Amino acid sequence: MWLIRRLRVRCPVTFGQFVLKPLVSFQKSKSEGPRKGNLSVEAEVDILSYCAREWKAETPHAKLMRKAYKELFWQRHIKCVRQVRRDNYDALRSVLFQVFSQGLSFPSWMKEKDIAKWTEFSGIKDYHKRGSMCNALFSDAILECKLYEALKFIMLYQVTEAYEQMKTTNVIPSLFRLLFTRETSSDPLSFMMNHLNSVGDTCGLEQIDMFVLGYSLEVKIKVFRLFRFNSRDFEVCYPEESLREWPEVSLLTENDRHYHIPVF
């Protein structure tokens, strides 16, 4: 793969340490066995019914959640929600499910031969056929794990590209400049070791990681942060300003840790 060869040349230490983790994860998943038939993205349910079931209490937080869900239904015209399995992959899962189910094209900077699974979906125009393929994919735990680790690899590649570009031209998207100002992600190696490698195991994506994910996939990720209802941070986009007319996927979260998929 040209992407692997290029990353190995640009950041050999990062590449060598990064690829070990997916291999270990895959072996662990194989020993546990795939969870066939156990969908990690559930079927659509009415969003107000879901809200009524999940937020029955009369606490201030529950009342806020009910108001936020009513806002989504009446003002944002979101009628249903797909629940996503709550684990440390759920942000990646929520985005990838929509990329595949919508048949979105792969990023312009990637080569088709490197992403056969992606092209299987983007090449299918029939919505129902894509839906059936998504159900099969998102009930195979081993294959899912491989895809999420591949997404992390793609994110690392883009961070490495931006880092190299910064050293030569000093002109990079602002989100990467923000990433490199953190002590724990000042270069691709520290980003991988301190953040990316733990995603899926002990933590999910942070907000800055969502920017990197959107930029890497060339999609705008719109997130409704329900716990921030009635504030300017209720609806956010990653990245905030896409460089081109990128397609959009939407997520909702009740706590910035776990995500579900809103259906318009």
N, C-alpha and C positions, 0 to 999 in steps of 0.2 A: 504494500500500500504506500502510495506516495506520501500520504499524510504522516504515517509512522516514520518513514525514512527521513522526512524533513524535520520532524520533532526530534528524532534521535541525533541528527546533526546539530540542530540549534541548541538543544539542551539535553545532552546525553545522560547526565546524572538524574535529572527529573524523569526522563523516559524510563531509565532502568529501575528506579524505585517505584514508579507509578504502576507499571504493568504487573508487578508482583501481586498487588492487592486483588485485582479482578480474578486472577487465577486461583487464589486461595478462596475467594468468595464462591467461585463456580464449583470448586471441589466440595465445599461445605454444602452448597445447595444440592449437589448431586447425591451426597450421602443422606440428606434429609428426604430427597425425592420431590418431584414436581407436584404442585397442588393443582392438578388438572381439574377443570370444571369449577374452580373457586374463583370467580371473577374478582379482580382487584378494582375494577370500575363497575359499579352497579348500574342497573337500568334506571331510566328517568323516573322521578317521582314528583308529584306536585309540591312546589316549594313551600306553600303555606301550610300544607299538611305536615311536611317534614319539620317545619318550624314549630308547629303546635305540639308535635310529638317530643321534640328535643328540648324545648324551652317552656315548660309548663309552670315553673316556679314563679313566685311573685317578688323575687329579689330584684334590685335595681339593674343588675347585669342581664338577667333574663328579660326584663322589660325592654332594655336597650336592644337586645337581639331581636325581639319580636318587631320592634319599630324598624330595625334595619332590613329585616326580611320583607316587611310590607313595602318599604321603599323600593327594593329590588323588583317586587311584583308589580306595583302600581306605576312607578315612575321610570323604571329601567326596563320594564316589559320582559322580565325574566320569569318564566312560568314554571320551570322545573329545575331540578338539581340532580346531578349524578354524584352519589357518595363514592369517595375514593378511599381505598384501604389506608388506615392510619398507621403509617410507619415513616421511616426517615427518607424514603424514596418518593413520598406522595406528591411533592412539587414537580419533580421530574416526570412522574407518572401522569399527572394531570395535564401537563403541557404536551407530552408525547402522544397521549391518547387523542388529543384534539388535532395535532399535526397529522396523525394517521387517519383519523375518522373523517377529516375534512379533505384529505388527499392533497395536502399542501406540497408545493415543490420543495426540493432540498435546497440548501443555501447555495448561492451562486458561486461561492469560492470552493465548493467541494466538487469532486469528480464522481460521476455516476457509478463507476466500477467499485468504488469504495463503500457504497451504501446500498447494497442490493435489497435489503429489507425495506428501506425507505421507498425505493422506486417501485416495489411491489404494490404499495398503497397509492403513491402519487400517480401511477399509470392507470388506475382503475377509476372510471367515471361513474360507475353505478354505486349510488350511496348505500344501498342495502347490502351489496356484496362487500363493500369496505367495512360495513358494520359487522358482518359475520366474521370477517378476517380479524377485526379488532377484538371480538369476543374470544376468538381462538387464541390470539396473542396474549391478551391480558388475563388468561387463565393458566398460563404456563410460567410458573415462577422462575424457572431457570433461564428461559429466554428473556424474560423481563429484566432480570438482574444483569444479563449481558448487555442489553440495550442501554440501561441506565449507566453502567460503567463506561460504555462507549460514548454516551453524552458527556460524561465527566471528562473523558479524554479529549473530546472536541472542544470543550471549554478551556482545558489546559492548553491546547494548541493555539487557540485565539489569544489567550493571555500571553503566551510565549511570543507570538507574532507581534502583539502590541508592544511588548517589552523591547524586542529587537528594533522595532520602528522608532521607539522613543529614544534609543541610544544614537540613532543616525539622523533623524529629522526633528525630533522633539515635538512632533505633531501627532497626537493620538486622541481618540475619543475621550471625552472628559471622564467617563465612567471608569476607564482603565487608569487614568491619572489618580482618581480617587482611590481605586483599589491599591495602587502602589504606594500611596501615602500611609497606609496602615503598616505598623511595625510587623504584624504577623503575615503580611502578604506583599512585602516590598519587592519581590521578584517571583518568577514562576515557581521556583523550588519551594519557597516558603508558603506560597499560596497553596501548592499541592500538599505539602506536609502538614500545614496547620489548619487547613480548611477542607479542601476538596476530597482528600483521601478518606476523611471521616464521614462524608455524606453517604447516607444509606446504612451506616453502621451505628454511629452514636449521635448523629445530628442530621438535620435537614439543611436546605439551602437558606442562607441569610439573604437579606435584601440586596446587597451588593452582588451576590452570586446570581440572583434573578436577572440583574442587568446583564451580566456576562452570558447567561443562558439565552436571553432574548437576542442579544447581539450575535451570538454564535450561530443560532438557528435562523436568523434574519426574520424573526417574528416579533410583533409587539405583544407583550404579555400584560393584559389589563387585569388588575386584582381589586376586588371589592373587599375591603378590610372592615368587616361588620362591627368589630369591637371599637372602631374609630368612627362610628356613625355620627353625623352632624359635625364633622371636622373636615378640614381641607385634605386630610390623609385618608378619607373614606375610599376614594377611588384613586389608584396610582397605576402608572404604566412603566414597564421595564422593556427597553429603555424609554425614557421620557419622550425623546424625540428620535424617531427612527430616521436613518439616513435616506431611505427610499420609501416607496409605498409598500411597506411590508404587510403581510396578512396579520390578522389579530386573533389571539386566543384569549379566553377569559377564565379567571379563577375566582373563587370566593374563599375567604378564610375567616374564622371566628377568633383566631388568636395569633396569627403570623407563624404558626408552627405546622398546622395541618390544613390541607386544601381540598376543596371539592370543585366540581365543574358546573357552572350555571348554564342552563339551556334556555335560549331565547325563543 
